[in-house]
Amino acid sequence: MFFSNLLLRGVRMTQAFRALSANAQGINEHLAFMEPTSKKIRVEFAGETIASSSRVLIMHETNHQPVYYFPFSDVRMELLETSIRSTH
């Protein structure tokens, strides 16, 4: 299953606590882990629903805000544009 990512801003979560509860492994001080959410998550832009899913994963990473990852099948890809930006 492939996932697209949409950044969730403004979410406050104690990443260290979440990492410990998920038994996350890291390198030195850096931790990264993903977990499912039981919530249905919907993304809207300009009154249009871009994505809606109950199969979302949340990625938690040291020094970053949590990010939602949606299955491609739950994202209206025809409403998105290609970007030159990339992440790694």
Buried (B, 14 or more C-beta within 10 A) or exposed (E): EEBBEBEBEEEEEEBEEBBEEEEBEEEEEEBBBBEEBEEEBEBEEEEEEBBBBEBBBBBBBBEEBBBBBBBEEBBEEEEEEEEEEEEE
